[in-house]
């Protein structure tokens, strides 16, 4: 079944407007009415597609911040996949509209159980993907989850606590430190 291109455009406009509104207004002031005004899409259309603001925010974040799906068939490719996922995390935390939403998501997660489930669930899925790639790269199934926390934690710490972004070379060095020497 072919989807009407106008529906696709409207959906994308709403998702972009939702991210922009969340970044600008914060979770507490985020409303479907504001997203409708910003996107030019009727409020009734938005509610037909998403039952509430939490579901709309989740759809927007899922659509506009997709993790890379690199092959991890070999340890070398898995190491490259880990690097790609860490770079993606760095970009997601530091660039673009989704990065601008981070303060609102953290605040919302502290105040609203639905946003907490959304925020923690999204981060859990992303961290699990990173742990899977780490396990493939190192063969350390038991410690892969802890290593994923260490990698993601370092990138998050740089963004949230220091205001200094790690360079590409520093991200690569971090991956090498966490994963250990590459197999020859």
Secondary structure as GFF3:
##gff-version 3
##sequence-region A 1 184
A	DSSP	alpha_helix	5	25	.	.	.	ID=ss1
A	DSSP	alpha_helix	32	39	.	.	.	ID=ss2
A	DSSP	alpha_helix	43	49	.	.	.	ID=ss3
A	DSSP	alpha_helix	53	64	.	.	.	ID=ss4
A	DSSP	alpha_helix	75	94	.	.	.	ID=ss5
A	DSSP	alpha_helix	96	111	.	.	.	ID=ss6
A	DSSP	alpha_helix	113	138	.	.	.	ID=ss7
A	DSSP	alpha_helix	141	157	.	.	.	ID=ss8
A	DSSP	pi_helix	158	162	.	.	.	ID=ss9
A	DSSP	alpha_helix	168	179	.	.	.	ID=ss10
###
